[in-house]
Amino acid sequence: MANKVIVQFKTDASSDLDRLFHVEETLFQAFSQCNDGFVDGHDIGQGKFNIFIHVQSSWASVLERVEAFLKLRGVLEEAVIVKFQGKTERYQVVRPATYDGEFAL
């Protein structure tokens, strides 16, 4: 399994899903301009909207790009950003630093 960065947002009945699709499109455009990684779709369920980004270079460059473009869209503070390590199949929350509990898709 490949290394991935997962960007997760909480959703509910009043969530603006169009806004989250625009966030995904922004990330897609951000990675189409480089070879660090690529956006590989999303899923919606369990009150969560997840965007998957395959890492093709270093974690640092991908995470830096993700954070910069989420900040640009004004949604960085709402996002949970996670590293999924393919070899160990483990999740590591990298943002927010105050994240508490077990991460789940």
C-alpha positions as CSV (number, residue, x, y, z in Angstrom):
1,M,0.0,0.0,0.0
2,A,1.1,3.5,-0.8
3,N,1.9,6.4,1.6
4,K,-1.0,8.9,1.6
5,V,-1.9,12.1,3.2
6,I,-5.6,12.3,4.2
7,V,-7.4,15.6,4.7
8,Q,-10.6,15.1,6.7
9,F,-13.4,17.5,7.4
10,K,-16.4,16.9,9.6
11,T,-19.8,17.1,7.8
12,D,-23.4,17.2,8.9
13,A,-26.8,17.8,7.3
14,S,-26.0,21.6,7.0
15,S,-22.5,21.1,5.6
16,D,-21.8,22.8,2.3
17,L,-20.5,19.8,0.3
18,D,-19.9,22.1,-2.8
19,R,-17.4,24.0,-0.7
20,L,-15.6,20.7,0.2
21,F,-15.6,19.7,-3.5
22,H,-13.9,23.0,-4.3
23,V,-11.3,22.3,-1.6
24,E,-10.6,19.0,-3.3
25,E,-10.4,20.7,-6.7
26,T,-7.9,23.2,-5.3
27,L,-5.7,20.4,-4.0
28,F,-6.0,18.6,-7.3
29,Q,-4.8,21.7,-9.1
30,A,-2.0,22.2,-6.5
31,F,-0.6,18.8,-7.2
32,S,-1.1,18.8,-10.9
33,Q,1.7,21.4,-11.0
34,C,4.3,19.3,-9.3
35,N,5.4,15.7,-9.0
36,D,5.2,15.5,-5.2
37,G,1.9,13.6,-5.2
38,F,-1.5,13.5,-6.7
39,V,-5.1,13.7,-5.4
40,D,-6.8,10.3,-5.7
41,G,-10.4,11.2,-4.9
42,H,-12.5,11.4,-1.8
43,D,-15.1,9.6,0.2
44,I,-18.0,10.8,2.3
45,G,-19.6,9.0,5.2
46,Q,-19.8,8.7,8.9
47,G,-20.1,12.5,9.2
48,K,-16.7,12.9,7.4
49,F,-15.4,14.1,4.1
50,N,-12.0,12.6,3.3
51,I,-9.6,13.7,0.5
52,F,-6.8,11.2,-0.4
53,I,-3.4,12.4,-1.7
54,H,-0.8,9.8,-2.8
55,V,2.8,10.8,-1.7
56,Q,5.3,10.5,-4.4
57,S,8.2,12.4,-2.8
58,S,8.9,13.4,0.8
59,W,6.2,13.8,3.5
60,A,7.4,17.3,4.2
61,S,6.9,18.7,0.7
62,V,3.4,17.2,0.4
63,L,2.3,18.3,3.8
64,E,3.7,21.8,3.2
65,R,1.7,22.1,-0.1
66,V,-1.5,20.7,1.5
67,E,-1.3,23.2,4.4
68,A,-0.5,26.2,2.1
69,F,-3.5,25.5,-0.2
70,L,-5.9,24.8,2.6
71,K,-4.9,28.1,4.2
72,L,-5.4,29.8,0.8
73,R,-9.0,28.3,0.7
74,G,-9.6,29.4,4.4
75,V,-10.2,25.9,5.7
76,L,-6.9,25.0,7.3
77,E,-8.3,25.4,10.8
78,E,-11.2,23.0,10.0
79,A,-9.1,20.2,8.6
80,V,-7.5,17.2,10.2
81,I,-4.4,16.2,8.3
82,V,-3.1,12.7,8.6
83,K,-0.2,10.7,7.3
84,F,-1.1,7.1,6.3
85,Q,2.0,4.9,6.2
86,G,1.5,2.2,3.7
87,K,4.1,-0.3,5.1
88,T,2.7,-0.2,8.6
89,E,-0.9,0.7,7.7
90,R,-0.9,3.3,10.6
91,Y,-2.4,6.7,10.8
92,Q,-0.5,9.6,12.3
93,V,-2.4,12.9,12.8
94,V,-0.1,15.8,12.0
95,R,-2.6,18.6,12.3
96,P,-4.1,19.9,14.5
97,A,-1.4,19.3,17.2
98,T,-4.2,19.2,19.8
99,Y,-6.0,16.2,18.1
100,D,-7.3,13.9,20.7
101,G,-8.4,10.3,20.3
102,E,-8.1,7.6,17.6
103,F,-8.3,8.7,14.0
104,A,-10.8,6.9,11.8
105,L,-11.9,7.3,8.2
